[in-house]
Amino acid sequence: MRIHHLNCGCMCPVGGRLWDGVSRGLTGQLVCHCLLVETDSGLVLVDTGFGSQDVERPYDRLSPFFIHTNRIQLEHRYTALEQVRSRGFSPRDVRHIVLTHLDFDHAGGLEDFPEARVHVLQPEVDVAEIRRGFINRRRYRPEQWDEVHDWRFYEGGGRWFGFDAVRDLDGLPPEILMVPLPGHTYGHAGVAIDTPDGWLLNAGDAYFYRHEMDPEPRCTPGLAAYQRLMEMDRPTRLRNQDRLRALANDRRSNVRIFCSHDPIELEALARLNTGWQPF
């Protein structure tokens, strides 16, 4: 099983290092960190970032509020479709897509992979169908997934490093697990992959900034405010951050954790792949 770390979306909000902690100019740089996993069951994508139709018809598929607030860089080179092709694969080789959640910057590329089965937690589907409130009407974009027909929805499961309701997934190897991490959304999940070097846990949007996993956590003002704006359940989100932080700092666990939008985390992991190119 080989894992590719992809940047499937670039966002450059005004504020520079107040967002990402490192930029020196007027704007920051946030990524959409997705995974492409080569398995015996075919290719597996973990999240899809923005899709080709988002690039071509952004105002038909995305909220103007988020297009301009996040300053989304709408370029084909950032789509999972182009990155899969650039690695010599066909989009039809992608047989499964595992979603941390259905936000616009995670599910935009679903329709670029028509042969894929899409895996998501049932509570996420439930809240995405209702879309109640200002943020939910803009974060959940049914236009991004209304042509998807092969869905698998999950509830319940076993335990994994103290986390409950962890699930293996229909048609996927047992090395890939879905780990419920609600708070950012009610059906938000992480995706854990058992590798020869230990577990790799994509925590999605359970946190946004690398130093939130430090023993003494800190976050940039921009990302702290954005997390508050987007959270559905603050106490649960913070409780899950505490649990992730404890796991990240437990050397006995051999679990490496990363989130979806931190560019430094992406670069560190992607450099482990042959042929990494800066975004």
N, C-alpha and C positions, 0 to 999 in steps of 0.2 A: 504494500500500500504506500503510494507516494502522495505527498501533500504539497500543493502549490498555494502560496499566499498571494492573493490578488488585491489590487486596489480597483474597485468597481464603482468609483465615484469620488469626485473631488469637490469640496465645498470651501469657499474662501470668505468667511464672514469678516466684516470690518471690525478691527480691534486688535489684529496682529497677535502678539504674545499673550494678550489677555484671554485668548482662546486656547492656543496650542502650547503656550509656554516657551516657545523658541523663536518664532518669526520676528524679524526686525523691521519689517515694513508695516504698511497700513492694514494689511489683511492677514488673517491667519490661514492655516491649511489643515483641513480635516479630511480624512479618507473614509472609504467604505471598505473595510477589511473583510474580504470573503475568502473562502477556501474552495479549492478544486482538488478533489480526492480521487485518485485512481484506485479502483477496487476491482475484484473479480466480478462484481455485479454491474460494472460499467462506471462511468464517471458520476461523481456526486458533487454537487455544489452546496455549500453552506452559505445561505443568503445569495442575493443576486445584484445588490446595489441598484443603480439606475439602468434601465433597459434602452434598447435602440429606439423604441417608440417614444420614450421620454425625451430623448435627444431631438427627435424629428418633430414631435408635436407636444412640446412641454406644457403649454397652457390648456391643452385638452386633457392632460393626464395628471398634472401636478398642481398644487395650490400656489397661486401667485405669492401668497404670504411666505411660504417656505422657499420658493424660488429666489425671492429677493432677500429675505432675512438671512438665509444660509449662503447666498450667492453661489448657487449650484453651477458648476462648470459643465455645460452640456456638450460633451465631446464623445464621439463614437469610440475613441481609443480607451475610454474608461469603462466601457460596457463589458460585462462578463462574456457576451457573445464574441466580441473582438479578441478578448484575451484567451478564450478557449480556442478560437481559430488560430491565433498566433502561436499556440503550442502544438499545432498540427492535428487538432481534433475537429470533428464536425459537431455542430450543436446537437445533432441526433445521438451523439455518443453520451450526452448527459442524460442518464436514466433516472436520477433522483435529485430532488432539491429539498434540503432541510432548512427550514426557516426559523430563525430566532424569534421573529415576530413579523407582522404584516405592515409595518411602517413603510412609507413611500420610498425611503432610501435603502430598504432591504428587499423589497418585493418587486421592484420595477422591472427586472429582467425575466420574470417568470414566463412570459409569452414568447420569449426568444428561444425557448427550449421545449418544443411541442411534444417530445417523446417522454418528458420527465414526469415522474410521480412526485407530488408535492406533499411534504410532511410538516404538520404544524399542530400545536396544542389546541384542543377544543375550546378552551376559554378565550383564546385569541380570536378564533373565528366568530364566536358569539358576540364579542364586543365590537368587532370590525363590521358586522352586519348591522348593528344598531347605529353606530357613528353619532352618538349623542354629544352635543357640545361643540364649541368653537374649534378646539384643537382636534378632536376626534374626526370631525367632518373634513379636516384638512390633512391629517396624518394618514388616514385610511383612504385609499384611492381604488375603488372597485374596478376602475378602468384598467388597472394594471394586472388584474387576474380574472376578468370575466370570461376569458377564453380557455382557462384551465379546467380540465375535466377529470383528471385523475388525482384526487385528493386522499390523504390519509390523516385522520384526526385522532388525537391521543389524550387519554386521561388515566391517572393512576399509574402504579408501577412500584418498583423496589427502592432500595436505598443505595447511595453511592457517596462515600466520604461524608456521611451525615446529611446529605440532601435527600429529600423524599420524592416519591412519585416519578423516579427516573425510569425512562423507557428505552428498550431497544426498539428498532423500527422495522416495519414490514418490508421485506425484500432486501434489507441492508445487513452487512456483517455485524456480528455482536460487538465488534470493536468501536462502533459508533452509537452513542447514546444521547438522548435528549434529556436535559436537566432543567426542570422548571425553576425559573428565577423571576417570579412576578414582582411587580412594583412599577417599573417603567411602563409596562402595560399589564393587564390582568393575565394574559396568556404568554408573557415573555419567557423565553427559555434560553439556556446555554446549550452548546453542543460539545460533547466530550469525545475525544478520539484516543484510543489506546494505541500507542506507537512503540517501536522497539526502544525508544529513549524515554518512555514514560507517557503519562497522560497529557494531552493538549486540550485545554478547555477554552473554547470561544464563548466568552461571557456576553457577547452581543452588546446591548446598551444597559447592562446591569451597572456599569460604570462607564466613564468617558475619558478619564485622564489617568495616565500610568501611575502617578504618585498617589492616587487613591488606594492603591494596593500596598503602600508603604506601611510599616508599623505605626508611624505617626502620619496619618493621611492628610493630604492637601489637594486642592483642586483650583484651577484657574477661575477667575470671576465669571468669564463668559460661559464656560462649561457648567459651572455650578448653577448659574441662573437658567441655562437651557435645560438642565436635568429637572429643575423644579417646575419649569414650564410644561414639560412633557410627561411628568410622572402621573400615574393614576392612583397609586397607593404609596404615599411617602413612608410611613412606618415600615411597610414590608420591603420597599426598595432599600432603605437604609439597613434593615436587618440582614437582607441578602448580601449587601456590600460587606457588612461585618463578617459574615460567614465566608465569603470569598477571600477577604483579606486574611483571615485566620488560615485558610487553606493555602494561600499563596506564600505565607511565611512559615509554613510547616515543612521543613526540609525532608521529613520522613515520607511525605505524601508523593513526592516526585510528580507534581502536577504543575504545568506551566499555563498560566492564565493570561489572556489578552482580551481586549475589548474591540469594538467595531470601528472606532473613529480616531484612535490615537496614531499619528503618523510615525512616531518613534518606535512604538511597538511593532508596527507593520514592517518597517525597514529592518529591524533587528531580526525578525523571523524570516522575512523574505530573502535576506542575504544568505541564509542557509541553503537556498535553492540555487542551482546552476542557472546562469543567465539572467539573474535579477537585474532589472533596469530601474533607475529612480523614476518616480512618478513626476 
